[in-house]
Amino acid sequence: MTALPGRLVLLACLLASPAALAQSYPERNVTVVVTSAAGALTDVLTRAVAQRLSETWKQSVIVENRGGAGYAIAAEFVLRAEHDGYTLLASETGFYTTQPHLYAKDKLPYDVERDFVPVVGYGTIPAALLVNPALPVNSVGDLIALAKRKPGDVKFGTAGVGTALHIAAVELENLTGTQVTAVHYRGAAPALTDVIAGHIDAVIMGPSVALSSVSAGKLKMLAFGSNKRVPQFPDVPTIAETVPGYEASVSFGLFATAGTPAGIVRKINADVQKIVGDGDFQKKYLDHFAVQPIPGPLDAYADYLRKDSAKWGKVIDAAHVTID
């Protein structure tokens, strides 16, 4: 008769453990692995969020950059770690919405929907079409005309095969019937550096880290990939004004490995939402870089990614872009 209360106590402890686990998280350092090189907006925003999380959690949040192979080097590293919420992935959301459409079945070393869980987004920014000032173009129309006169001569930088920068250029090719040459880098920052240096001609990327170079005359910003003009840059047209239907943006967020306790995922989501919703943080990072909010709750964020994935899947299929 005395055994039953003991079993009930054990059962109560087991049932309470997920909540207790989330409450005590994190009990040690957390590592956030970034898919981009240092200096890209993914990295800048992640480091800003990580600093605030360190203050909130009273634990160190360590940021590591593991760019390359699209998003695969960072993703595989995170996937090999314990699925306990102590190793997270920070990425452009193209990791979840574009990369899977580029590979034949079982060719990508992970399945994003099976192996990863969307945790929370930082925000989104319309991509900007940036060119070296020496390129003899002053508008989207000029660039399209040049690409048609000299197929393959115009070189676009990307952050790697299948990244948002790559697919944004593919969408422009697809809608204009042009052919450009993609030059792949281990992140957006080195691609931008080579545009400024004149080693390549153009890049389509979130413009935040490029604004100072635009102001200094080291880059020309021809247009934005938004469906309407960006309030901070009312004189800069959209690509869609010349190429109807074109829209490209870059979103950023955190992902955890599947199997991470649900309570921990919810805690990270809630804590990051508080950070990106804070007025001082928005002014210093989001407004400064023209980053717009994206849905914050877990279900809404996952739905946002699913819709984006469906859109880019159609673009990639239409362009017949594949990675062997």
C-alpha positions as CSV (number, residue, x, y, z in Angstrom):
1,M,0.0,0.0,0.0
2,T,2.9,2.3,0.6
3,A,4.2,1.9,-3.0
4,L,1.4,3.7,-4.7
5,P,2.1,7.2,-3.2
6,G,5.7,6.8,-4.3
7,R,4.7,6.0,-7.8
8,L,2.4,9.0,-7.8
9,V,5.2,11.3,-6.7
10,L,7.5,9.9,-9.4
11,L,4.8,10.4,-12.0
12,A,4.2,14.0,-10.8
13,C,7.9,14.7,-11.1
14,L,8.0,13.3,-14.6
15,L,5.0,15.3,-15.7
16,A,6.4,18.5,-14.2
17,S,9.9,18.0,-15.6
18,P,9.4,19.7,-19.0
19,A,8.1,22.9,-17.3
20,A,10.9,22.7,-14.7
21,L,13.4,22.2,-17.5
22,A,12.3,25.3,-19.4
23,Q,12.2,27.3,-16.2
24,S,15.8,26.5,-15.3
25,Y,17.0,27.0,-18.9
26,P,19.8,28.0,-19.6
27,E,22.0,26.5,-16.8
28,R,25.2,26.9,-18.8
29,N,26.5,28.8,-21.9
30,V,24.4,28.7,-25.1
31,T,26.1,28.7,-28.5
32,V,24.5,30.3,-31.5
33,V,26.0,29.2,-34.8
34,V,25.6,31.8,-37.6
35,T,25.4,30.7,-41.3
36,S,27.0,33.9,-42.5
37,A,30.4,35.4,-42.3
38,A,31.1,38.1,-39.7
39,G,29.8,41.5,-40.6
40,A,26.7,40.4,-42.5
41,L,23.3,41.5,-41.2
42,T,22.5,38.0,-40.0
43,D,25.6,38.2,-37.8
44,V,25.1,41.8,-36.7
45,L,21.5,41.1,-35.6
46,T,22.4,37.8,-34.0
47,R,25.2,39.4,-31.9
48,A,22.8,42.1,-30.8
49,V,20.2,39.6,-29.7
50,A,22.8,37.4,-28.1
51,Q,24.1,40.2,-26.0
52,R,20.5,41.0,-24.7
53,L,19.9,37.3,-24.1
54,S,23.1,37.0,-22.0
55,E,21.8,39.8,-19.9
56,T,18.4,38.3,-19.5
57,W,19.6,34.7,-18.9
58,K,22.7,35.6,-16.8
59,Q,24.6,33.1,-19.0
60,S,27.0,33.7,-21.8
61,V,25.6,33.4,-25.3
62,I,28.5,32.6,-27.6
63,V,28.2,33.5,-31.4
64,E,30.2,31.4,-33.9
65,N,30.4,32.1,-37.6
66,R,30.4,29.0,-39.8
67,G,29.6,30.2,-43.3
68,G,29.9,28.2,-46.5
69,A,28.1,25.6,-48.6
70,G,25.0,27.7,-48.6
71,Y,23.8,27.1,-45.1
72,A,24.9,23.5,-44.8
73,I,28.2,23.8,-42.8
74,A,26.5,25.7,-40.0
75,A,23.4,23.5,-40.1
76,E,25.3,20.2,-40.0
77,F,27.4,21.5,-37.1
78,V,24.2,22.3,-35.1
79,L,22.6,19.1,-36.1
80,R,25.5,17.1,-34.6
81,A,25.2,18.8,-31.3
82,E,22.9,17.7,-28.5
83,H,19.3,18.5,-29.2
84,D,18.8,20.3,-25.9
85,G,18.5,24.0,-26.9
86,Y,22.1,24.8,-26.0
87,T,23.3,25.0,-29.6
88,L,21.1,27.1,-31.9
89,L,21.2,28.1,-35.6
90,A,21.0,31.7,-36.7
91,S,20.3,32.1,-40.4
92,E,18.7,33.9,-43.2
93,T,15.4,32.1,-43.5
94,G,16.4,30.9,-47.0
95,F,18.0,28.0,-45.1
96,Y,14.4,26.8,-44.5
97,T,12.5,28.3,-47.5
98,T,14.8,28.2,-50.6
99,Q,17.7,25.7,-50.0
100,P,15.5,22.6,-49.7
101,H,14.0,23.3,-53.2
102,L,17.4,23.2,-54.8
103,Y,18.4,19.7,-54.0
104,A,17.2,16.4,-55.4
105,K,15.6,14.1,-52.8
106,D,18.1,12.9,-50.1
107,K,20.9,15.0,-51.6
108,L,20.8,17.6,-48.8
109,P,22.3,16.2,-45.7
110,Y,19.3,17.1,-43.6
111,D,15.6,17.7,-44.0
112,V,14.7,21.1,-42.6
113,E,11.2,20.3,-41.7
114,R,12.1,17.0,-40.1
115,D,15.4,18.0,-38.4
116,F,14.9,21.7,-37.4
117,V,12.3,23.7,-35.6
118,P,11.6,27.4,-36.4
119,V,12.1,29.3,-33.1
120,V,11.7,33.0,-33.7
121,G,12.4,35.7,-36.3
122,Y,14.3,39.0,-35.9
123,G,12.7,40.7,-38.8
124,T,12.8,41.1,-42.6
125,I,14.3,43.6,-45.0
126,P,13.7,44.2,-48.7
127,A,16.6,43.2,-50.8
128,A,18.4,46.0,-52.6
129,L,20.1,45.9,-56.1
130,L,23.6,47.2,-55.6
131,V,26.1,47.8,-58.3
132,N,29.7,49.0,-58.6
133,P,29.7,52.7,-59.7
134,A,31.9,51.8,-62.7
135,L,29.2,49.6,-64.2
136,P,27.6,51.7,-66.9
137,V,24.1,51.5,-65.6
138,N,21.9,53.9,-63.7
139,S,18.6,52.0,-63.5
140,V,17.1,48.5,-63.4
141,G,16.3,48.9,-67.1
142,D,19.9,49.8,-67.9
143,L,21.1,46.7,-66.1
144,I,18.6,44.4,-67.9
145,A,19.6,45.9,-71.3
146,L,23.3,45.3,-70.5
147,A,22.7,41.7,-69.5
148,K,20.7,41.1,-72.7
149,R,23.5,42.6,-74.8
150,K,26.2,40.6,-73.1
151,P,24.7,37.3,-71.8
152,G,26.7,36.0,-68.8
153,D,29.0,39.0,-68.6
154,V,27.3,40.7,-65.7
155,K,28.6,39.0,-62.5
156,F,26.3,38.8,-59.4
157,G,27.7,38.0,-56.0
158,T,25.9,35.6,-53.7
159,A,26.4,34.3,-50.1
160,G,26.6,30.8,-51.5
161,V,24.7,28.5,-53.7
162,G,21.0,28.5,-52.8
163,T,21.2,31.4,-50.4
164,A,18.7,34.3,-50.5
165,L,21.2,36.4,-52.5
166,H,21.5,33.7,-55.2
167,I,17.8,33.1,-55.6
168,A,17.1,36.8,-55.7
169,A,19.3,37.0,-58.8
170,V,17.8,33.9,-60.2
171,E,14.3,35.5,-59.9
172,L,15.5,38.5,-61.8
173,E,16.9,36.3,-64.6
174,N,13.7,34.3,-64.7
175,L,11.4,37.4,-65.0
176,T,13.6,39.3,-67.5
177,G,14.9,36.5,-69.7
178,T,18.5,37.5,-69.0
179,Q,21.5,35.5,-68.2
180,V,24.0,36.6,-65.5
181,T,26.9,34.8,-63.9
182,A,26.6,33.9,-60.2
183,V,29.9,34.2,-58.1
184,H,29.5,32.4,-54.8
185,Y,31.1,33.5,-51.6
186,R,31.0,32.3,-48.0
187,G,28.6,35.0,-46.9
188,A,27.1,38.3,-48.0
189,A,29.9,40.5,-46.5
190,P,32.7,39.2,-48.8
191,A,30.4,39.4,-51.8
192,L,29.7,43.0,-51.0
193,T,33.4,43.7,-50.5
194,D,34.1,42.4,-54.0
195,V,31.3,44.5,-55.6
196,I,32.9,47.6,-53.9
197,A,36.4,46.6,-55.2
198,G,35.0,46.0,-58.7
199,H,35.9,42.3,-58.9
200,I,32.2,41.6,-59.6
201,D,29.4,43.9,-60.8
202,A,26.4,43.5,-58.6
203,V,24.6,41.9,-55.6
204,I,21.0,41.7,-54.4
205,M,21.0,41.7,-50.6
206,G,19.7,43.4,-47.6
207,P,21.2,46.9,-47.9
208,S,21.9,47.6,-44.2
209,V,25.6,47.0,-44.1
210,A,26.0,48.7,-47.5
211,L,24.4,52.0,-46.7
212,S,27.6,53.8,-45.6
213,S,29.3,52.7,-48.9
214,V,26.3,54.0,-50.8
215,S,26.6,57.3,-49.1
216,A,30.3,57.4,-49.8
217,G,29.7,56.8,-53.5
218,K,31.4,53.4,-53.4
219,L,28.2,51.7,-54.5
220,K,25.1,52.6,-56.5
221,M,21.7,51.4,-55.1
222,L,19.5,51.0,-58.1
223,A,16.3,49.6,-56.5
224,F,14.6,47.7,-53.8
225,G,12.9,44.3,-54.1
226,S,9.9,45.3,-52.1
227,N,6.4,45.6,-53.5
228,K,6.3,49.3,-52.6
229,R,9.0,51.9,-52.0
230,V,10.8,51.8,-48.7
231,P,9.8,54.8,-46.5
232,Q,13.4,55.6,-45.5
233,F,14.4,55.8,-49.2
234,P,11.4,57.3,-51.1
235,D,13.6,58.3,-54.1
236,V,14.8,54.7,-54.7
237,P,12.4,52.8,-57.0
238,T,11.4,49.2,-56.6
239,I,12.6,46.5,-59.1
240,A,8.9,45.7,-59.6
241,E,8.4,49.2,-61.2
242,T,10.5,47.9,-64.1
243,V,10.0,44.1,-63.6
244,P,6.3,43.5,-62.6
245,G,5.9,40.7,-60.1
246,Y,9.5,40.9,-58.7
247,E,9.7,40.7,-55.0
248,A,12.7,39.7,-52.8
249,S,13.4,40.2,-49.2
250,V,15.8,38.8,-46.7
251,S,14.5,37.5,-43.3
252,F,16.5,36.4,-40.3
253,G,15.8,34.2,-37.4
254,L,16.7,31.4,-35.0
255,F,16.2,27.6,-35.4
256,A,16.6,24.7,-33.0
257,T,17.1,21.0,-33.7
258,A,14.1,18.8,-33.7
259,G,13.8,17.1,-30.3
260,T,14.6,20.3,-28.4
261,P,12.2,20.4,-25.5
262,A,9.1,22.4,-26.4
263,G,9.2,24.4,-23.3
264,I,12.7,25.6,-24.1
265,V,11.7,26.5,-27.6
266,R,8.8,28.5,-26.2
267,K,11.1,30.3,-23.7
268,I,13.6,31.3,-26.4
269,N,10.7,32.5,-28.6
270,A,9.2,34.6,-25.8
271,D,12.6,36.1,-24.7
272,V,13.7,37.0,-28.2
273,Q,10.2,38.6,-28.9
274,K,10.7,40.8,-25.9
275,I,14.1,41.9,-27.2
276,V,13.1,42.7,-30.8
277,G,10.0,44.4,-29.5
278,D,11.9,46.7,-27.2
279,G,11.9,50.3,-28.3
280,D,15.6,50.9,-27.7
281,F,16.5,47.8,-29.6
282,Q,14.2,48.6,-32.5
283,K,15.7,52.1,-32.8
284,K,19.3,51.0,-32.6
285,Y,19.1,47.9,-34.8
286,L,15.8,47.5,-36.7
287,D,15.0,51.1,-37.6
288,H,18.6,51.9,-38.3
289,F,18.9,49.0,-40.8
290,A,15.4,49.4,-42.2
291,V,14.4,46.0,-40.8
292,Q,10.6,45.3,-40.6
293,P,8.9,43.0,-38.1
294,I,7.7,39.5,-39.0
295,P,5.2,37.4,-37.1
296,G,6.5,36.6,-33.6
297,P,4.5,33.7,-32.1
298,L,5.7,30.2,-32.9
299,D,2.8,29.1,-35.0
300,A,2.7,32.4,-36.9
301,Y,6.4,32.4,-37.6
302,A,6.2,28.8,-38.9
303,D,3.3,29.7,-41.2
304,Y,5.2,32.7,-42.5
305,L,8.1,30.4,-43.4
306,R,5.8,27.9,-45.1
307,K,4.3,30.6,-47.3
308,D,7.7,31.9,-48.2
309,S,8.9,28.4,-49.0
310,A,6.0,27.9,-51.4
311,K,6.7,31.1,-53.2
312,W,10.4,30.4,-53.7
313,G,9.8,26.8,-54.6
314,K,7.9,28.0,-57.7
315,V,10.7,30.5,-58.6
316,I,13.3,27.8,-58.4
317,D,11.3,25.2,-60.3
318,A,10.6,27.8,-63.1
319,A,14.3,28.6,-63.4
320,H,15.3,24.9,-63.3
321,V,18.0,25.7,-60.7
322,T,19.4,22.5,-59.0
323,I,22.4,21.6,-57.0
324,D,23.9,18.1,-57.5
